[in-house]
Amino acid sequence: AEALVYTLEEWASLPQRSPRLARVLREETRWLLPPP
C-alpha cells in the first residue's frame, strides 16, 4: 500500500537505496506500474 504513494523520483531511486525493498515493491505493484 505504501508503494502507491511513492513519487516517480522515489520509485526511481529505490533500487540504489534498497535493492531488496525495490524488488518487493515491484512485485507488489506489478499490476499498477511497469518495472523501472
Helices and strands as residue ranges (DSSP letters): G 2-5, H 8-17, H 19-28
